[in-house]
Amino acid sequence: MIPSRVFFLVLSVLIAVTGLFAAAAAHNYLQAFGLGLFGFGTFFALGCIKRHFDEREAAH
């Protein structure tokens, strides 16, 4: 895995964890924002992992 992809994977995990903490501490619409951050971070990380395996599969 290339270093830039690892960086963005770690960044997306930090965004997801921050979203969970924001959702746990907030009420009303800010809770939805925190859950949205969690969803974004999770799907972005899964996209990075998928891109890695797609490139690895195309190389072979």
C-alpha positions in Angstrom: 0.0 0.0 0.0 1.4 3.4 -1.0 2.2 5.8 1.8 -0.4 8.4 0.7 -3.1 5.8 0.8 -2.1 4.8 4.3 -2.2 8.5 5.3 -5.7 8.9 4.0 -6.8 5.7 5.6 -5.6 6.9 9.0 -7.2 10.3 8.4 -10.5 8.7 7.6 -10.4 6.6 10.8 -9.7 9.7 12.8 -12.7 11.4 11.1 -14.9 8.4 11.9 -13.9 8.3 15.5 -14.4 12.1 15.9 -17.9 11.7 14.4 -18.7 9.0 16.9 -17.6 11.2 19.8 -19.5 14.1 18.4 -22.6 12.0 18.0 -22.3 10.7 21.6 -21.9 14.2 23.1 -24.5 16.1 21.0 -28.2 16.4 20.9 -30.6 17.0 18.0 -29.2 17.9 14.6 -25.5 17.8 15.8 -26.0 14.1 16.6 -27.0 13.5 12.9 -23.9 15.5 11.8 -21.7 13.2 14.0 -23.2 10.1 12.5 -22.7 11.6 9.1 -19.0 12.1 9.8 -18.8 8.5 11.0 -20.5 7.3 7.8 -18.2 9.4 5.6 -15.1 8.2 7.4 -16.1 4.6 7.2 -17.0 4.7 3.5 -13.9 6.7 2.6 -11.7 4.1 4.4 -13.5 1.2 2.6 -13.0 3.0 -0.7 -9.3 3.3 0.0 -9.1 -0.4 0.8 -11.1 -1.3 -2.3 -8.9 1.0 -4.5 -5.8 -0.8 -3.2 -7.1 -4.2 -4.0 -8.4 -3.2 -7.4 -5.0 -1.8 -8.3 -3.3 -5.0 -7.0 -5.7 -7.2 -9.0 -5.1 -5.2 -12.2 -1.3 -5.5 -11.8 -1.5 -9.3 -11.9 
